[in-house]
Each structure stands twice: as C-alpha cells, then as structure tokens.
Amino acid sequence: MTAHAHFDVVNTKDLTTVSITGEVDLSNAEEVAGKLFDTVKPESLGLVLDISEVRYMDSSGISVLFEMSRTLSARRQSMSLVVPEASPLRPLIDLTRIQLAVNVSETVEEAKEAATRP
C-alpha cells in the first residue's frame, strides 16, 4: 500500500483483479507498478485493473499502465481497464488512446469477460 493508493487484489484461477483507490502520481507510481507486476501470476490469463475509484492520475500513472500492458503482452497475458464514462480519469484515458493497447470497459464484469475472450 502506498501513501496515496490502496489496493484490493483478487486472484482466481484465470484472472488477477486489482482495484485501486486514491491517487497515482509521481510520488507513488514506482511502488504501484511494483505491486501490479508482483500481483499478476504467470499462469493467469491476465489482469483486470479497476481504476474507477482513482481520483487523480498524472503522466507517471499513465506510464505505469502502458508499461504493464507491454509486459503482459510479452507474457501473452491480457489487460483490461475498468474506467466508467463518469470517471474523472476517462478524459485522460481517452486522450492517451490507451484503448488501442488494452481493453477499456465500463464495469469489472465487462472487463473480465473481455480478458477471458480468445
């Protein structure tokens, strides 16, 4: 756990689901990245990352998302983000066009479905 972010992790047979609340910025991005990389099991199909309760994210946080996407892709694992339209992060997510690299869903259920789709 970081000073600005709290993690809730659920590992199932197929997926790792991580919900982050709080803020992801320069002060904690490295720690957030480490926690995410350590959490996803090699045998998992991928990661569902729920950032719907993140109030603030700067470019350091966005870099973590892209790096996680690249790493998981190299391991042949998927990544799905949960970012509802009403989230304060949605304009930032849309601006960065991360949806070209990972699935972006409205709900955890949609993200899980996308992550397990062949």
Buried (B, 14 or more C-beta within 10 A) or exposed (E): EBEBBEBEBEEEEEBBBBBBBBBBBEBBBEBBBEBBBEBBBEEBBBBBBBBBBBEEBBEBBBBBBEBBBEBBBEEEBBBBBBBBEEBEBBEBBEEBEBEEBBBBBBEBEBBBBBBBEE
